[in-house]
């Protein structure tokens, strides 16, 4: 995920901090509600983050990653950008279908099952990037898994567990983003990422 794209022979900035920060702050905001640390009455701020920073921000990062010839980055940023957009849209629509809670919970469980499987695949692939990113994906896998179980079984405790893993994934993603920014700015690796050496 370290390639820098060029445009007309000019090297441009590394897009990874944008994608990672968009993910980190959006996951942090949404996880604050699933853990119960913030009340549902102010959850609209999570929807705004899902649409604009997590959704649009990651999509922009993903498209730019194509120019950087980063297959992993483009796949991850675009996929999770679309995830935040679709999840946020579903949350809004689910409120309109409150009369059928069983149907909406099962549907959300199926939706999250797909993302759990995808994230497991991305976790395995990320092992050969750098350790901090791999750890972030491990946390994210547990986040999706417990949220999937929580939705499917209508279990608040499982959903809350997923929220805590979401917070850990968000913290690790932000660490990765800041490490890249610091390294690029200070020209030395102050916050180690643990690059894979195979």
C-alpha positions as a Python dict, from the first residue, in 0.01 Angstrom:
ca = {
    (1, 'X'): (0, 0, 0),
    (2, 'X'): (299, 232, -31),
    (3, 'X'): (307, 306, -403),
    (4, 'X'): (295, 674, -498),
    (5, 'X'): (114, 758, -824),
    (6, 'X'): (258, 989, -1085),
    (7, 'X'): (66, 1226, -1309),
    (8, 'X'): (245, 1381, -1607),
    (9, 'X'): (576, 1283, -1448),
    (10, 'X'): (496, 1452, -1116),
    (11, 'X'): (495, 1242, -799),
    (12, 'X'): (184, 1304, -591),
    (13, 'X'): (95, 1240, -227),
    (14, 'X'): (42, 899, -66),
    (15, 'X'): (-334, 836, -53),
    (16, 'X'): (-323, 573, 223),
    (17, 'X'): (-350, 815, 519),
    (18, 'X'): (-672, 959, 373),
    (19, 'X'): (-831, 618, 329),
    (20, 'X'): (-718, 492, 669),
    (21, 'X'): (-826, 812, 850),
    (22, 'X'): (-1166, 809, 679),
    (23, 'X'): (-1214, 452, 795),
    (24, 'X'): (-1078, 518, 1145),
    (25, 'X'): (-1292, 819, 1230),
    (26, 'X'): (-1609, 673, 1081),
    (27, 'X'): (-1561, 338, 1253),
    (28, 'X'): (-1486, 520, 1578),
    (29, 'X'): (-1802, 730, 1557),
    (30, 'X'): (-2029, 437, 1469),
    (31, 'X'): (-1871, 209, 1729),
    (32, 'X'): (-1939, 466, 2000),
    (33, 'X'): (-2308, 389, 1949),
    (34, 'X'): (-2282, 10, 1917),
    (35, 'X'): (-2085, -6, 2242),
    (36, 'X'): (-2348, 207, 2413),
    (37, 'X'): (-2098, 480, 2501),
    (38, 'X'): (-2318, 732, 2320),
    (39, 'X'): (-2701, 731, 2317),
    (40, 'X'): (-2897, 643, 2004),
    (41, 'X'): (-3068, 984, 2026),
    (42, 'X'): (-2759, 1147, 1868),
    (43, 'X'): (-2678, 867, 1623),
    (44, 'X'): (-2740, 1090, 1319),
    (45, 'X'): (-2380, 1208, 1347),
    (46, 'X'): (-2277, 851, 1263),
    (47, 'X'): (-2497, 860, 954),
    (48, 'X'): (-2333, 1181, 838),
    (49, 'X'): (-1988, 1028, 883),
    (50, 'X'): (-2100, 715, 697),
    (51, 'X'): (-2217, 908, 395),
    (52, 'X'): (-1943, 1167, 363),
    (53, 'X'): (-1612, 1067, 526),
    (54, 'X'): (-1637, 689, 548),
    (55, 'X'): (-1828, 661, 221),
    (56, 'X'): (-1717, 938, -11),
    (57, 'X'): (-1375, 980, 150),
    (58, 'X'): (-1279, 615, 114),
    (59, 'X'): (-1414, 599, -240),
    (60, 'X'): (-1192, 892, -339),
    (61, 'X'): (-895, 719, -176),
    (62, 'X'): (-982, 395, -354),
    (63, 'X'): (-1005, 557, -696),
    (64, 'X'): (-670, 730, -642),
    (65, 'X'): (-519, 398, -531),
    (66, 'X'): (-588, 268, -883),
    (67, 'X'): (-349, 536, -1014),
    (68, 'X'): (-96, 419, -756),
    (69, 'X'): (-129, 68, -901),
    (70, 'X'): (-222, -56, -554),
    (71, 'X'): (-464, -344, -611),
    (72, 'X'): (-501, -405, -238),
    (73, 'X'): (-556, -37, -157),
    (74, 'X'): (-804, 18, -438),
    (75, 'X'): (-1001, -293, -344),
    (76, 'X'): (-1004, -215, 28),
    (77, 'X'): (-1084, 156, 11),
    (78, 'X'): (-1351, 129, -259),
    (79, 'X'): (-1512, -176, -99),
    (80, 'X'): (-1532, -34, 252),
    (81, 'X'): (-1633, 304, 112),
    (82, 'X'): (-1931, 137, -53),
    (83, 'X'): (-1990, -54, 270),
    (84, 'X'): (-2028, 267, 470),
    (85, 'X'): (-2260, 413, 206),
    (86, 'X'): (-2479, 103, 186),
    (87, 'X'): (-2482, 44, 563),
    (88, 'X'): (-2577, 405, 630),
    (89, 'X'): (-2850, 393, 367),
    (90, 'X'): (-2986, 71, 518),
    (91, 'X'): (-2989, 220, 868),
    (92, 'X'): (-3202, 508, 739),
    (93, 'X'): (-3437, 275, 553),
    (94, 'X'): (-3461, 34, 848),
    (95, 'X'): (-3612, 312, 1057),
    (96, 'X'): (-3895, 328, 805),
    (97, 'X'): (-3957, -46, 841),
    (98, 'X'): (-3968, -53, 1220),
    (99, 'X'): (-4295, -250, 1212),
    (100, 'X'): (-4103, -560, 1090),
    (101, 'X'): (-3805, -587, 1330),
    (102, 'X'): (-3748, -958, 1270),
    (103, 'X'): (-3712, -909, 897),
    (104, 'X'): (-3477, -613, 928),
    (105, 'X'): (-3251, -781, 1185),
    (106, 'X'): (-3214, -1098, 979),
    (107, 'X'): (-3151, -896, 664),
    (108, 'X'): (-2881, -696, 842),
    (109, 'X'): (-2728, -1023, 966),
    (110, 'X'): (-2706, -1156, 609),
    (111, 'X'): (-2555, -827, 494),
    (112, 'X'): (-2289, -838, 768),
    (113, 'X'): (-2218, -1206, 703),
    (114, 'X'): (-2101, -1117, 354),
    (115, 'X'): (-1877, -843, 490),
    (116, 'X'): (-1739, -1078, 754),
    (117, 'X'): (-1634, -1326, 486),
    (118, 'X'): (-1482, -1051, 271),
    (119, 'X'): (-1292, -908, 568),
    (120, 'X'): (-1151, -1250, 656),
    (121, 'X'): (-1012, -1270, 301),
    (122, 'X'): (-864, -920, 325),
    (123, 'X'): (-714, -1005, 665),
    (124, 'X'): (-529, -1304, 521),
    (125, 'X'): (-402, -1096, 228),
    (126, 'X'): (-297, -805, 455),
    (127, 'X'): (-52, -1033, 636),
    (128, 'X'): (203, -952, 367),
    (129, 'X'): (166, -573, 392),
    (130, 'X'): (265, -463, 743),
    (131, 'X'): (186, -591, 1091),
    (132, 'X'): (-10, -288, 1212),
    (133, 'X'): (-249, -314, 917),
    (134, 'X'): (-285, -689, 968),
    (135, 'X'): (-378, -630, 1334),
    (136, 'X'): (-633, -370, 1225),
    (137, 'X'): (-795, -622, 991),
    (138, 'X'): (-803, -886, 1267),
    (139, 'X'): (-993, -643, 1491),
    (140, 'X'): (-1221, -553, 1200),
    (141, 'X'): (-1299, -920, 1136),
    (142, 'X'): (-1415, -962, 1496),
    (143, 'X'): (-1607, -636, 1466),
    (144, 'X'): (-1806, -765, 1168),
    (145, 'X'): (-1848, -1112, 1317),
    (146, 'X'): (-1995, -994, 1646),
    (147, 'X'): (-2211, -733, 1478),
    (148, 'X'): (-2338, -1002, 1241),
    (149, 'X'): (-2423, -1232, 1532),
    (150, 'X'): (-2579, -941, 1720),
    (151, 'X'): (-2802, -851, 1427),
    (152, 'X'): (-2900, -1205, 1332),
    (153, 'X'): (-2970, -1317, 1690),
    (154, 'X'): (-3092, -973, 1802),
    (155, 'X'): (-2827, -985, 2076),
    (156, 'X'): (-2727, -652, 2227),
    (157, 'X'): (-2431, -807, 2408),
    (158, 'X'): (-2284, -942, 2083),
    (159, 'X'): (-2339, -608, 1911),
    (160, 'X'): (-2169, -431, 2200),
    (161, 'X'): (-1871, -669, 2173),
    (162, 'X'): (-1851, -586, 1803),
    (163, 'X'): (-1847, -218, 1890),
    (164, 'X'): (-1545, -261, 2116),
    (165, 'X'): (-1357, -443, 1841),
    (166, 'X'): (-1462, -161, 1609),
    (167, 'X'): (-1300, 91, 1841),
    (168, 'X'): (-979, -114, 1845),
    (169, 'X'): (-982, -136, 1464),
    (170, 'X'): (-1036, 240, 1443),
    (171, 'X'): (-746, 311, 1680),
    (172, 'X'): (-512, 83, 1487),
    (173, 'X'): (-615, 234, 1152),
    (174, 'X'): (-549, 584, 1284),
    (175, 'X'): (-208, 469, 1409),
    (176, 'X'): (-127, 338, 1061),
    (177, 'X'): (-240, 664, 899),
    (178, 'X'): (-42, 886, 1135),
    (179, 'X'): (267, 666, 1098),
    (180, 'X'): (261, 713, 720),
    (181, 'X'): (206, 1091, 753),
    (182, 'X'): (487, 1127, 1008),
    (183, 'X'): (726, 915, 800),
    (184, 'X'): (649, 1113, 486),
    (185, 'X'): (679, 1448, 665),
    (186, 'X'): (975, 1385, 894),
    (187, 'X'): (1151, 1147, 652),
    (188, 'X'): (1201, 885, 924),
    (189, 'X'): (985, 607, 1067),
    (190, 'X'): (896, 725, 1417),
    (191, 'X'): (589, 504, 1452),
    (192, 'X'): (687, 155, 1330),
    (193, 'X'): (442, -34, 1113),
    (194, 'X'): (623, -369, 1106),
    (195, 'X'): (666, -417, 731),
    (196, 'X'): (649, -771, 604),
    (197, 'X'): (986, -920, 515),
    (198, 'X'): (932, -1238, 325),
}
